[in-house]
Amino acid sequence: MLKWDLTSNDQFAYKYPEQNLSTFTQLIVNESQEAVFFSKGQLLAKFGPGKHTLSTENIPLLRNLFGIPFGGKNPFTAEVWFVNKTAPLNLPWTTDQMRYLDPDYNTTVPLRAEGNYGVQISDAEKFLVKLVGTLQSFNSKALGEQFRGELISKTKSAIIAKMSQDRIGINQISAFLDSISNYLKGALVPFWDDQGFKLNGFYVTSIDIDDSTADGRAVRQSLANRAKRDIEGYSYQQEKVLGSLANSGGMGVGLGMGMGFGMGAGINAGMGQGFLNPTGNAPVPQSPQGLPQGLSPGGAQGMTPNPSGNTVYCAKCGTKTGGAKFCPSCGKAYAPCPACGADNLPDAAKCVMCSRPLGQLCPKCKTPVTSDAKFCPECGENFKKACSKCQTVVEAGVKYCPNCGTAV
């Protein structure tokens, strides 16, 4: 009697140890199983659940391969495989490190993902021919080892493609796990179908920073520091400025008082809005040395302007612009401070970095200049005009002649 008493749903296939068979042998196939006969490299027959008697009637190829006549008990050799067609849903998967360009921070971060998947044998013949070979049994462990390389490669590619397509930042991954799972299932269905499997489910349980390497640990620490600053109410640029001022001794007692009252409240109250709190809550630009844009490392204490070599950030969205005429992220026109070059909002009364008054725009080239400027530093335009009616010299920025009231 041929029979497979399945003891674990973890097994996909089992090869019956005896190959010397004969007609009139009894075959019992349990529910959710399928029996497949191979001989001389050919598929002899497949049997579904039930009790079967082997004969030339239900295995017609026996007459062609072995010359077995009708009727009687006749010997033949064949490999008999029992296939479990249930669907275990607890098969784990995990990826190694994958690099992802995060859209929120515009930097590459190392990620690692893991989850579960469930497969069901849909084509026993294809499954056995492609995968089993000389094995005596095939379980979930063998399945994982067989497909590890291909599964990791395809899964990583699909995850990065989906996250890039939807511009999913690392801080929002948890909210998109369902959509990523559905996308991955659709992407992997053809692969599993080609192996004789039906993919019943593919689930992503986590996508997280891979901190097994130094760069991963640095990213995780940076995120932790950012969360701490957000909770305590101060920015990265403010933290760097305070550190520089403290090291140079420029803060004195004021720093201690500011820290004593809490970073957010103490800094703003003790330092003044013009220093660390930009107009419109825009991010404070930072120079390559870690100081606010427009300050040199040696001049932190006295807030010495440093117009050359500093990095320019958009005053509206904080994107590094490099002094471009328009921000590549939000489209804001560059409005540089004539003293330090920092970008400012259109209605800013003074520079967010050096606090220099921003009085007017040159009427000719639109360069920001101070209210007391007599000539444009960019194009040389003379800001002092003569009234067209009484020829009184009018200061820059004045709209009406103070002598006769004529519009200038």
C-alpha positions in Angstrom: 0.0 0.0 0.0 1.3 3.4 -1.0 0.5 6.2 1.5 1.9 9.3 3.1 0.8 10.1 6.6 1.7 13.8 6.8 2.9 14.6 10.3 3.7 18.3 9.7 2.2 21.0 7.5 5.7 22.2 7.1 6.4 19.6 4.4 5.6 20.3 0.8 6.6 16.9 -0.7 7.7 13.4 0.2 9.3 10.7 -1.9 8.0 7.2 -1.2 11.1 5.1 -0.4 10.2 2.0 -2.5 10.4 2.1 -6.3 9.6 -1.5 -7.1 5.9 -1.5 -7.6 3.3 -3.6 -9.3 -0.2 -3.3 -10.7 -3.0 -4.0 -8.3 -1.1 -2.1 -5.6 -3.3 0.1 -3.5 -2.7 3.8 -3.4 -4.3 6.1 -0.7 -4.1 9.8 -1.2 -5.3 12.0 1.7 -7.2 15.2 1.5 -5.1 18.2 0.3 -2.5 15.8 -1.2 -1.6 14.7 -4.7 0.4 11.6 -5.8 2.7 11.9 -8.8 4.4 8.9 -10.6 7.6 9.3 -12.6 9.4 6.6 -14.5 12.3 6.7 -17.0 12.2 10.5 -16.9 8.5 10.7 -17.8 5.4 11.6 -15.9 3.3 8.4 -15.6 0.2 9.7 -13.8 -1.2 11.9 -11.1 -3.8 11.0 -8.5 -5.9 13.2 -6.3 -7.5 12.4 -2.9 -9.0 9.0 -2.6 -8.2 5.2 -2.8 -6.8 4.0 -6.1 -5.8 0.6 -7.5 -2.8 0.9 -9.9 -3.5 -0.7 -13.2 -2.9 -0.2 -16.9 -6.3 1.4 -17.1 -5.4 4.4 -14.9 -1.7 4.4 -15.9 -1.9 3.8 -19.7 1.8 4.5 -20.1 2.7 1.3 -18.3 1.9 -0.6 -21.5 4.2 1.6 -23.6 7.1 1.8 -21.2 7.1 -1.7 -19.7 4.9 -3.7 -22.2 2.6 -4.6 -19.4 -0.6 -6.3 -20.7 -4.1 -5.8 -19.5 -5.0 -7.6 -16.3 -2.9 -9.5 -13.9 -0.3 -8.4 -11.3 2.7 -7.1 -13.1 5.9 -5.5 -11.7 7.2 -2.0 -12.7 9.5 0.6 -11.3 8.6 4.2 -10.6 9.2 7.1 -8.3 6.2 8.1 -6.3 6.0 11.6 -4.9 3.3 12.8 -2.5 2.7 16.5 -2.6 1.1 18.6 0.2 -1.2 21.2 -1.5 -2.2 23.1 1.7 -0.9 26.6 2.2 1.3 27.3 5.3 1.3 31.1 5.9 4.2 31.3 8.3 7.2 31.2 6.0 9.6 34.0 7.1 11.7 36.2 4.8 14.3 38.9 5.4 16.5 41.0 3.3 20.1 42.0 3.7 21.0 45.7 3.6 19.5 47.9 0.9 20.4 51.5 0.1 17.5 54.0 -0.3 17.7 57.7 -1.2 15.3 59.2 1.4 13.2 62.0 -0.2 12.7 63.9 3.1 16.4 64.1 4.0 17.8 63.8 0.5 20.4 61.3 1.7 21.0 57.6 1.3 20.1 55.5 4.2 20.6 51.7 4.9 17.4 49.7 5.3 16.5 46.2 6.2 13.1 44.6 5.7 11.4 41.4 6.9 8.0 39.7 6.8 6.1 36.5 6.0 4.7 34.8 2.9 2.4 32.0 2.2 2.6 29.7 -0.9 0.5 26.8 -2.1 1.6 24.2 -4.7 -0.6 24.8 -7.7 1.3 22.6 -10.3 2.7 19.5 -8.7 4.5 18.4 -11.9 6.2 21.7 -12.4 7.2 21.9 -8.8 8.7 18.4 -8.7 10.6 18.7 -12.0 12.1 22.1 -11.1 12.8 21.9 -7.5 12.9 18.4 -5.9 15.5 16.6 -8.0 17.2 13.9 -5.9 15.8 15.0 -2.5 13.8 12.6 -0.4 11.5 15.4 1.0 11.0 19.1 0.6 10.0 21.4 3.5 9.8 25.1 4.2 13.5 25.2 5.2 14.5 23.7 1.9 12.2 26.2 0.2 13.8 29.1 1.9 17.3 27.9 1.0 16.3 27.2 -2.6 14.9 30.7 -3.2 16.9 32.9 -0.8 19.0 34.6 -3.4 16.3 35.3 -5.9 13.7 36.2 -3.3 16.0 38.7 -1.6 17.0 40.3 -4.9 13.4 40.6 -6.2 12.0 41.8 -2.9 14.7 44.5 -2.4 14.2 45.8 -5.9 10.4 45.9 -5.5 10.6 47.6 -2.1 12.9 50.4 -3.3 10.8 50.8 -6.5 7.6 51.2 -4.5 9.1 53.6 -1.9 10.8 55.7 -4.6 7.6 55.8 -6.7 5.5 57.0 -3.8 8.3 59.1 -2.3 7.9 57.4 1.1 10.3 58.9 3.7 11.8 56.7 6.4 9.7 58.4 9.0 6.4 57.4 7.3 7.2 53.8 6.4 4.9 52.2 9.0 1.9 53.9 7.4 2.6 52.3 4.0 3.3 48.7 5.0 0.0 47.5 3.6 0.4 49.2 0.3 4.1 48.0 0.0 2.9 44.4 0.9 0.3 44.5 -1.9 2.7 45.8 -4.4 5.3 43.1 -3.5 2.7 40.4 -3.8 1.8 41.5 -7.3 5.5 41.8 -8.3 6.3 38.3 -7.1 3.3 36.3 -8.4 4.9 35.6 -11.8 8.1 34.3 -10.1 6.3 31.9 -7.8 3.9 30.7 -10.6 7.0 29.8 -12.7 8.0 27.5 -9.8 4.7 25.7 -9.6 3.4 27.7 -6.6 0.5 30.0 -6.0 1.4 33.0 -3.8 -1.5 33.3 -1.3 0.0 36.2 0.7 3.1 38.3 1.0 3.4 40.6 4.0 5.9 43.2 5.1 6.1 43.4 8.9 8.9 46.0 9.1 11.2 48.1 7.1 13.7 49.8 9.4 17.2 51.4 9.6 19.9 48.7 9.4 22.1 49.6 12.3 24.4 46.7 11.9 26.9 49.0 10.2 28.5 52.3 11.3 26.6 54.4 8.8 23.3 52.8 9.9 24.0 53.5 13.5 24.9 57.1 12.6 21.6 57.6 10.8 19.6 56.1 13.7 21.5 58.4 16.2 20.8 61.4 14.0 17.0 60.6 14.0 17.1 60.2 17.7 18.8 63.6 18.1 16.3 65.2 15.8 13.4 63.8 17.8 15.0 65.2 21.0 15.4 68.6 19.5 11.8 68.7 18.2 10.5 67.7 21.7 12.6 70.3 23.4 11.9 73.1 20.9 15.1 74.0 19.2 16.7 73.3 15.8 19.9 71.7 14.7 21.3 75.0 13.6 20.6 76.5 17.0 22.3 73.6 18.7 25.4 74.1 16.6 25.4 77.9 17.2 25.1 77.5 20.9 27.8 74.9 21.0 30.2 77.2 19.1 29.3 80.2 21.3 29.8 78.2 24.4 33.2 76.9 23.2 34.3 80.4 22.4 33.1 81.8 25.7 30.8 84.4 24.0 27.7 83.3 25.8 28.9 83.7 29.4 26.2 83.8 32.0 23.5 84.2 29.3 24.0 80.6 28.1 23.6 79.2 31.6 20.4 81.2 32.1 19.0 80.1 28.7 19.7 76.5 29.4 18.2 76.7 32.9 14.9 77.9 31.5 14.8 75.2 28.7 16.3 75.3 25.3 13.3 76.6 23.4 12.1 79.4 25.7 15.5 80.3 27.1 17.2 80.8 23.7 14.5 82.9 22.2 14.1 85.0 25.3 17.8 85.5 26.1 19.1 85.8 22.5 16.4 87.7 20.7 14.2 86.7 17.7 16.6 88.2 15.1 19.4 85.9 16.0 18.1 82.3 16.2 14.5 82.6 15.1 14.2 83.4 11.4 11.3 85.3 9.9 8.3 83.0 9.1 9.8 80.1 11.1 12.1 79.3 8.2 15.0 76.9 8.9 18.2 78.6 10.0 20.8 78.1 7.2 24.0 76.5 8.3 27.5 77.0 6.9 29.9 74.1 6.2 31.6 74.8 9.6 28.3 74.1 11.4 27.6 77.8 12.1 24.6 79.8 10.8 25.1 81.0 7.3 27.1 84.2 7.2 29.2 83.6 10.4 32.8 82.5 10.3 34.1 80.0 12.9 36.5 82.6 14.4 33.9 85.3 14.5 31.1 83.5 16.3 31.3 85.6 19.4 31.1 88.9 17.6 28.8 87.5 14.8 31.3 88.6 12.1 29.8 88.4 8.6 31.5 85.9 6.3 30.1 86.6 2.7 32.6 84.3 0.9 32.4 80.6 0.9 29.2 80.1 2.9 26.4 77.8 1.9 23.1 79.3 0.9 19.8 77.8 2.1 16.3 78.8 1.0 14.7 81.0 3.7 11.2 79.5 2.9 11.8 75.7 2.9 15.4 75.2 4.1 16.7 73.6 0.9 20.4 74.0 0.0 20.3 76.3 -3.1 23.9 77.3 -3.5 22.8 80.8 -4.4 20.7 79.8 -7.3 18.2 82.5 -8.5 15.3 80.3 -7.6 14.9 77.5 -5.0 14.7 74.1 -6.8 12.3 72.8 -4.2 9.7 75.6 -3.6 10.6 78.1 -6.4 11.2 81.1 -4.1 13.4 83.8 -5.7 16.8 84.2 -4.0 16.8 87.4 -1.9 20.4 87.7 -0.6 21.5 89.8 2.3 24.0 92.3 0.8 26.3 91.8 3.8 26.4 88.0 4.3 24.6 86.5 1.3 22.0 84.6 3.4 18.6 84.2 1.7 15.7 86.1 3.3 11.9 86.2 2.9 10.5 89.0 0.8 9.0 90.9 3.8 12.0 90.4 6.1 12.9 93.6 7.9 16.4 92.4 8.7 18.7 89.5 7.7 17.9 86.2 9.5 21.6 85.6 9.9 23.5 88.9 10.5 20.5 91.0 11.5 21.5 93.7 9.0 18.5 95.9 8.0 17.0 95.0 4.6 15.6 98.3 3.5 15.0 98.1 -0.3 15.6 96.5 -3.6 17.7 98.2 -6.3 15.1 99.5 -8.9 17.4 98.5 -11.7 18.7 95.0 -10.9 16.5 94.1 -7.9 19.4 93.4 -5.6 18.6 93.8 -1.9 20.5 96.8 -0.4 20.4 98.5 3.0 18.2 101.6 3.5 21.2 103.9 3.9 22.9 102.7 0.6 23.6 105.4 -1.9 24.6 103.1 -4.8 23.7 99.6 -5.7 26.7 97.3 -5.0 25.7 95.1 -7.9 25.0 97.4 -10.8 26.1 100.9 -9.4 22.7 102.5 -9.7 22.5 105.9 -8.0 19.7 105.8 -5.4 19.5 109.5 -4.9 17.2 111.1 -7.4 16.2 114.6 -8.2 12.5 115.5 -8.1 11.3 116.0 -11.6 9.3 119.2 -10.6 11.5 121.1 -8.1 14.8 119.2 -8.5 15.0 118.5 -4.8 17.4 115.6 -4.1 15.3 112.7 -2.8 16.7 109.9 -0.6 16.5 106.3 -1.8 13.2 104.6 -1.0 11.2 107.8 -0.7 8.1 107.7 -2.9 7.2 111.4 -2.8 9.2 114.6 -2.9 9.4 116.1 0.6 9.4 119.6 -0.8 6.5 119.6 -3.3 4.8 116.2 -2.9 5.4 115.1 -6.5 5.6 111.3 -6.9 9.2 110.3 -7.5 
